[in-house]
Amino acid sequence: MKPPRFAEVLLESLGAEASFLEPLLGDLAERFALRVERDGVGAARRWYYRESVRATPHLLGDWRRSLRAPDIRHLAGVMLSSFFFTMTLLFLAAELAAGAASAMEFSPRALSAPLLPALWVLIGVTCTVMGGYIAAWLDRRAPLVSAVALGLTWSCSATAIGGLTRGNGALAWYWVCAPVILAVGPIVGGVLRLRAVARTGGLR
């Protein structure tokens, strides 16, 4: 009985060196097999996910210790590429939506006031999730780290802009929700990418 592949992929996605990661995965796999015999598959899978959470800080620590200048440049390149890919797709989607609205003689002004903020939130969530998915897709060594880094960068940027512009007339809830959406969305996108990878065999 093999460990949950998705959990293994999550651990592999944190960028730890193979010399650190492989023994850890091997030890978890052996202990998982013993747990299956003793406690059953369901309990063993729950145990494996708990152990994966406990192992995460150690794997991230190994990734941080192994960082070199080329790795930092690579991470920055992944984040910039993800941003431009996402903005390009957003622009194309906006142009298509505007063209469709024009063809149907529909004006966005016809939307009621409560619907407009909800529409912007939906667009924001979609874009951030897409950005995280793309970041994880571009980075083979540490895909989840790239998605998290993208989310934190977007969130900090939105917070800084909100502070500098003092809201710029936007509703207060927007400057509260925006940093959260910008931080969480890319992580969700990265996890979705890793789910797709787990179905095809993983990062190894």
C-alpha positions as CSV (number, residue, x, y, z in Angstrom):
1,M,0.0,0.0,0.0
2,K,1.5,3.3,-1.1
3,P,1.2,6.6,0.8
4,P,-1.3,9.3,-0.5
5,R,0.4,10.6,-3.7
6,F,-1.0,14.1,-3.3
7,A,0.6,14.4,0.2
8,E,3.9,13.2,-1.3
9,V,3.6,15.7,-4.1
10,L,3.0,18.5,-1.6
11,L,6.1,17.6,0.3
12,E,8.1,17.4,-3.0
13,S,6.9,20.8,-4.0
14,L,8.6,22.6,-1.1
15,G,12.0,22.7,-2.8
16,A,14.1,20.6,-0.4
17,E,17.2,19.0,-1.6
18,A,16.9,15.4,-2.7
19,S,19.4,14.3,-0.1
20,F,17.1,15.7,2.6
21,L,13.7,14.8,1.0
22,E,14.2,11.2,-0.2
23,P,15.1,9.8,3.2
24,L,12.2,11.6,4.8
25,L,9.7,10.2,2.2
26,G,11.2,6.8,2.5
27,D,10.8,6.8,6.3
28,L,7.2,8.1,6.0
29,A,6.4,5.4,3.5
30,E,7.7,2.6,5.7
31,R,5.9,3.9,8.7
32,F,2.7,4.3,6.6
33,A,2.8,0.7,5.6
34,L,3.1,-0.4,9.2
35,R,0.2,1.9,10.1
36,V,-1.9,0.4,7.4
37,E,-1.4,-3.1,8.8
38,R,-2.0,-2.0,12.4
39,D,-4.7,0.7,12.1
40,G,-6.2,0.4,8.6
41,V,-5.9,2.5,5.5
42,G,-8.1,5.5,6.6
43,A,-6.2,6.0,9.9
44,A,-2.9,5.6,8.1
45,R,-3.7,8.2,5.5
46,R,-4.8,10.7,8.2
47,W,-1.5,10.0,10.1
48,Y,0.4,10.6,6.9
49,Y,-1.2,14.0,6.3
50,R,-0.5,15.0,9.9
51,E,3.1,14.0,9.6
52,S,3.3,15.9,6.3
53,V,2.2,19.1,8.1
54,R,4.8,18.5,10.8
55,A,7.5,17.9,8.2
56,T,6.7,21.0,6.2
57,P,8.8,23.6,8.3
58,H,11.8,21.3,8.1
59,L,11.5,21.0,4.3
60,L,11.1,24.7,3.9
61,G,14.1,25.2,6.1
62,D,16.2,23.0,3.9
63,W,15.0,24.9,0.8
64,R,15.9,28.2,2.5
65,R,19.4,27.0,3.4
66,S,20.0,25.7,-0.1
67,L,19.0,29.0,-1.8
68,R,21.6,30.6,-4.0
69,A,21.6,33.7,-6.2
70,P,20.4,31.7,-9.3
71,D,17.6,30.3,-7.3
72,I,16.4,33.7,-6.2
73,R,16.6,35.0,-9.8
74,H,14.6,32.0,-10.9
75,L,12.0,32.6,-8.3
76,A,11.7,36.2,-9.3
77,G,11.4,35.2,-12.9
78,V,8.7,32.8,-12.2
79,M,6.7,35.4,-10.3
80,L,7.1,38.0,-13.0
81,S,6.2,35.5,-15.7
82,S,3.1,34.4,-13.7
83,F,2.0,38.0,-13.3
84,F,2.4,38.9,-17.0
85,F,0.7,35.6,-18.1
86,T,-2.2,36.3,-15.7
87,M,-2.6,39.9,-16.8
88,T,-2.5,39.0,-20.5
89,L,-5.2,36.4,-20.0
90,L,-7.2,38.9,-17.9
91,F,-6.9,41.5,-20.7
92,L,-8.0,39.0,-23.3
93,A,-10.9,37.9,-21.2
94,A,-12.0,41.5,-20.6
95,E,-11.8,42.2,-24.4
96,L,-13.9,39.2,-25.2
97,A,-16.4,40.1,-22.5
98,A,-16.6,43.7,-23.8
99,G,-17.1,42.4,-27.3
100,A,-19.8,40.0,-26.3
101,A,-21.5,42.8,-24.3
102,S,-21.3,45.1,-27.2
103,A,-22.8,42.5,-29.6
104,M,-25.7,41.9,-27.2
105,E,-26.1,45.7,-26.7
106,F,-25.6,45.2,-23.0
107,S,-24.1,48.0,-20.8
108,P,-22.2,47.2,-17.6
109,R,-23.9,50.2,-16.1
110,A,-27.1,48.2,-16.1
111,L,-25.6,46.1,-13.3
112,S,-27.0,47.1,-9.9
113,A,-24.5,48.6,-7.4
114,P,-24.2,45.5,-5.1
115,L,-23.4,43.3,-8.2
116,L,-20.4,45.3,-9.3
117,P,-18.2,44.7,-6.1
118,A,-19.2,41.0,-6.3
119,L,-18.1,40.9,-9.9
120,W,-14.8,42.5,-9.1
121,V,-14.2,40.0,-6.2
122,L,-15.0,37.1,-8.6
123,I,-12.6,38.4,-11.2
124,G,-9.9,38.9,-8.5
125,V,-10.3,35.4,-7.1
126,T,-10.1,33.9,-10.6
127,C,-7.0,35.9,-11.5
128,T,-5.1,35.1,-8.3
129,V,-5.9,31.4,-8.5
130,M,-4.8,31.4,-12.1
131,G,-1.6,33.2,-11.2
132,G,-0.8,30.6,-8.5
133,Y,-1.5,27.8,-10.9
134,I,0.8,29.3,-13.5
135,A,3.6,29.9,-11.0
136,A,3.4,26.3,-9.8
137,W,3.4,25.1,-13.4
138,L,6.5,27.2,-14.3
139,D,8.6,26.1,-11.3
140,R,9.5,22.4,-11.2
141,R,11.7,22.4,-8.2
142,A,9.5,24.3,-5.7
143,P,6.1,24.9,-7.3
144,L,4.2,25.5,-4.1
145,V,6.9,27.9,-2.8
146,S,6.6,29.9,-6.0
147,A,2.8,30.1,-5.6
148,V,3.0,31.2,-2.0
149,A,5.7,33.8,-2.8
150,L,3.5,35.2,-5.6
151,G,0.6,35.5,-3.2
152,L,2.6,37.2,-0.5
153,T,4.1,39.6,-3.0
154,W,0.7,40.5,-4.4
155,S,-0.8,40.8,-0.9
156,C,2.0,43.1,0.4
157,S,1.8,45.2,-2.7
158,A,-2.0,45.7,-2.3
159,T,-1.6,46.6,1.4
160,A,1.2,49.1,0.6
161,I,-0.8,50.7,-2.2
162,G,-3.9,50.9,0.0
163,G,-1.8,52.6,2.7
164,L,-0.2,55.0,0.4
165,T,-3.4,56.0,-1.4
166,R,-5.4,55.9,1.8
167,G,-8.0,53.8,0.0
168,N,-8.3,56.1,-3.0
169,G,-12.1,56.3,-2.4
170,A,-12.6,52.5,-2.4
171,L,-14.8,50.9,0.1
172,A,-13.1,49.9,3.4
173,W,-14.0,46.2,3.0
174,Y,-12.1,46.2,-0.3
175,W,-8.8,47.0,1.3
176,V,-9.5,44.4,3.9
177,C,-10.5,41.6,1.5
178,A,-8.0,42.4,-1.3
179,P,-4.8,41.4,0.6
180,V,-6.5,38.2,1.8
181,I,-7.7,37.2,-1.6
182,L,-4.3,38.1,-3.2
183,A,-2.5,35.9,-0.6
184,V,-4.8,32.9,-0.6
185,G,-5.8,32.7,-4.3
186,P,-2.3,31.8,-5.6
187,I,-1.9,29.2,-2.9
188,V,-5.2,27.6,-4.0
189,G,-4.0,27.8,-7.6
190,G,-0.7,26.1,-6.7
191,V,-2.5,23.3,-4.8
192,L,-4.8,22.8,-7.8
193,R,-1.7,22.4,-10.0
194,L,-0.2,19.9,-7.6
195,R,-3.4,17.9,-7.6
196,A,-3.2,17.6,-11.4
197,V,0.5,16.6,-11.1
198,A,-0.3,14.0,-8.5
199,R,-2.8,12.3,-10.9
200,T,-0.1,12.0,-13.5
201,G,2.6,10.6,-11.2
202,G,4.2,13.5,-9.4
203,L,7.2,15.7,-9.5
204,R,9.9,13.0,-9.3
